[in-house]
Each structure stands twice: as C-alpha cells, then as structure tokens.
Amino acid sequence: MSRTWAVVKREFGESVRTKTFLFGTIFGPVLILALFLIPALLARSGGGERDIGILDATEERLGQRLALALVVPQLGTGSDKWATR
C-alpha cells in the first residue's frame, strides 16, 4: 500500500504544479459564477421603454408597415409589451 500511496502522492504533486491546474482552479469557479450571474443581471435590467430605429431605403415601405403592425396591447391582456395585429 505504501508504494501505491507514494505513486498517488507524486502524480498529484506533479499535476498540481502545472499552470493549467492553477488556471483551472482559479478561473473555473469564476467562469461558473459568471455563467449564473450574468444572465440574472441582464434579466433584471431588461425592463423599460426602448426606441427602435428602422432604416428603410426600399420603395416597399417596410418600416411603415412594421410600425403599423406594432400596437400597444390593452392593459390586463398579458405580459407582453408589444403585440402584432
């Protein structure tokens, strides 16, 4: 058993001394934390009114048709801010 323990101790010591191990140990938890926090922070700050600019250089007047298609829904009809008709 002492030989096995000596091999395990040496292999673990060799892997701990590498730059990759240190990088993963430090930045792994930071990356996981960021993957959970960033979407939560973005979802929290997503409310409010926003302006939409439409640049339409065609003669089909797509911007005008889009503006007419977007209407503000009546209060109490749902959680969506915009609805199409």
Secondary structure, DSSP 8 states (H G I E B T S, - for coil): -HHHHHHHHHHHHHHHTSHHHHHHHHHHHHHHHHHHHHHHHHHHT--S---------SSS-HHHHHHHHEE---TTS-S-S-EE-
